[in-house]
Amino acid sequence: MRQALQGSGAARGNALGRARVREPHALEVAEERITADRAAAELQRLHAAIDQVRVEIRGMRTQLHGALAHEVGEFLDLHTLLLEDPELLHGLDELVGKGLYGADYALRLQRDRIAAVFQKMDDAYFRSRIEDIDHVIGRIHAALHAHEAELQGVAGEILVTDAVAPSEIGRLQAQGVLGIVTASGSTLSHSAILARSLHLPLIVNAPQLIQQVNDGDVLIIDGATGAIVVEPDAADLRAYRARLREEKRERRQLNRLRREPSKSLDGIDIRLYANAETREDVAESHALGAAGIGLYRSEFLFLQRDDVPDEEAQFRAYRDAVLGMTGRGVTIRTLDIGADKADSTGLALRHEPNPALGLRGVRLSMAHAGLMETQLRAIVRASGYGPVRVLVPMISGREEIVTVRRLLARVHAALRADGHEVAEHVPLGAMIEVPSAAIALSTFIREIDFMSIGTNDLVQYLLAADRNNDALGDLHTPLHPALLRLVHSVVRMGRARGIPVSVCGEIAGDARLTPLLMALGLEELSLHPTTLLEVRRAIRGLDIGALRAGAPRLLRARDRAGIARWLEAAQPARTAG
């Protein structure tokens, strides 16, 4: 029987397929006791399963590329750390060796013990990590029974589940899964960001989903509106085919914009840069007509290996990025690991009390002797092959940027003295993602050549809302008066001092929010290559002068609803090309 359900659209796209229902993450196993003489064999079986999972994760990590390497890699690294957690391992050994429980039931008991501890914590970040524990325990349980830990998809299916991990999304798409619908989740989660990057339709936060959909039901999903139709009728199928025709027409229209300028109706040029971390990203950015690379994530080099890359390894990667852009500028962000970006090099601290507020970004680079200097040497050497800029993450005040400025000058002078061919000047920029940096900008703006506003973390820190916590999905939004006023003040100060300002967070790649950014005075955006053409089309349909004239009304908005109304009225015509 036909029924219509509603969730929140998290990744645009339409799909028609059979439902594959996966029950919520829970290890439902019966209590099993073993005799003392079986304990040693059961422990051996359990340790073999854990070793197998370590090998599986390591193998998956080395196969990742592009957006998958960055987004999925963070979670695989975290799962690797959980597999080494003494609390988990010692507890399992005790339950099997002394408690004489079977390995399956020991996993269940230990999972519940750890989850209970996390649930009592005040810190929302740690409470949200229960899902990661479930994924790791689930992998071990699968290995115990010699079947694949990862969900296997079938071409033509739409996955229906309570939640989906970023580590599963790429594999599901490769297997032919057409879309995903989850009962929980946030449109701002890592899973949602990755699904958008891969153009895989995703709907989240659909209540009672699993109870109302059965295995084999035919579904139509619309990842833009969040609409779900179970067992569609003829009218639903006609509407679905019409949407597919519109999608095809839109893709053709966007492809015509590859070589077109990003110029508004009133003649204002907006520079669209791309975010990148691999050669493939660089090549795609070049082909799409990006003005340059506005954010090259150097941590990709560190997250793909077990040791710290030396100067030569880093230099080759940065040089290749510069050569790949054939004269268009490349902005290389210095190392940004820490928080939830676990690595295997030993640089990032494990088990920090509050990792999102801990040793990460520039703090971590400066805490390790020679780490920042080696990276700056590699970047400056790459400047001999084309225009390069250095961008420093997690700046919170003047002292940090002054320290990096002095080190950069010393590195530059040393390389020239050694006979290296390098640019006469390598611009230095600051990521504005910590509220204190935005508020105290006047104290260090003379020390920088450009700024890049990282809205993903700025929203998180400004609103005290963890972007990975599903329960805070409605609160974690860029449509907040405090954020708009802070961004506007940064842009205004940059313009007054002649310092270029760009935005490089997720907000930059959302064409629906482009009018808002233009109204705030931005003229540079750095975004994922897959969204570049959509944003270019939006810009070409805007009268930016009129938007900026309306900015005072936008900045007077008192709540999200007021901002949303302003934004709805400012949307460009869809026919602009």
Order of alpha helices (4+ residues) and beta strands (2+ residues): beta-beta-beta-alpha-alpha-alpha-alpha-alpha-alpha-beta-alpha-beta-alpha-beta-alpha-beta-beta-alpha-beta-alpha-beta-alpha-alpha-beta-alpha-alpha-beta-alpha-beta-alpha-beta-alpha-alpha-beta-alpha-beta-alpha-alpha-alpha-alpha
